[in-house]
Amino acid sequence: MNEHLISYLNVASNKLSGSLTDKLNCGAKLGLVDISSNRLMGGNPHCLASNSDKRVVKYNGNCLSMDSEHQHHGSYCRETIKGDKSSRGTHRIAKLSEYGTSITREEIEKLE
């Protein structure tokens, strides 16, 4: 049993753009995920569905296809991405799911 599984992931307000893959693996220990205030589009992967008492997911302030009351319109994210060359995409989050261990912010930045 790996005792170093990620239990908390906060990537809020990081200008992440693109969509999250449906194949994202959250891991059993992941209790809180904050992907809010980015530029994410599309749907929420099944493992991030916050219909569980065991996982809290914050996703407001993106352009996701659910909970439209707390999301921007898709054009907001598309326009912001065009005007900001620093947007890096969401491959960082996908890479995190491959690690399955604790990871620092510096290590996240090296995933590029």
N, C-alpha and C positions, 0 to 999 in steps of 0.2 A: 504494500500500500504506500503510495507516494504522499507524504505529509506536506509537501511543498506546492500543492495545487493552488492556483489562483482563487482567492475568495472575494476579492474586491478589485474592480477595474473601473478607473475613472479616466476617460478620455474626453471629457466635456470641454467645449470651447477650444478645440484644436484645429478648426478649419478642415476637418476631415470631409472628404467628398466622395461621391460615387454611391454604390449600393453594397450592402452586406450580403455575402453568399448564403444561400439556404443550407449549405453544408457546414456552416460554422458549428463547432463543437464547444459548448460552454463548460463542460466538466461538472462533476457532482458537487464540488465545494463552492462554486461561484454563487455568492449570495447577493451581491450588489453590483450593478453595471450602470454607469452613467455615461451615455453617449449624447447627452443633450447639447444644444446650441452648437451644432456642427452644420454640415451641408449634405447630410446623407439623404439619399432618395431610395424609392422602391419600398419593399415590404420589410417587416421585421422578421428575422430568422426564427424558426420554430423554437430554438433553445432560448431565445430572449423573450418569449411570450411571458408576460408577467401575470399569468393566471395561476401561478403557484404561490403558496404561502412561504415558500423557501427562498424565492428570488425576487429582489426589487430591481426594476429596470426603469431608468429615467431616460426618456427619449424626446422630450419636448424641444421645440425650436429647430427642427430639421425640416425636411420635405418628404417625410415618410407617408406611405399611402393609408395609414390608419390614424385614428384620432385627429381628424382634420382641424378640430377646434384649437389644438395646441401645436400645429405644424404650419410652416410657411407653404405658400403655393409653389409648385415645382419650378416655375419660372424664376423665383427668387434664387434658388440654388444654382440653376443653370447660368443665370446672369452673373452671380457672384463668382462662380468658377471661372467664367470667361475673363473677368476683370482682375483675377488674382492668380498670378503665376505660381504663388507659393503653395497652393493646394496640392496635397500629396496623395490623395486617394485613401482607400480603406484597407490597403494590403497590410498595414500594420496590425490591425485587429485580427485579420485572418492568420497572420504569422503568430500572434499571441496564442491563439487556440492550438497551434502546433507545439508550443513550448510546454504547456501544462505545469509550469513552475513559476515562482515569483520572478518578476522582471522589473528593472528600474526604468525610469524615464529615459536615461541615457541609452540604455539597451534598446528601448523602443525606437529612438532616433536612428540607431545604427541599422535597423531593419530595412532602411531605404536602400 
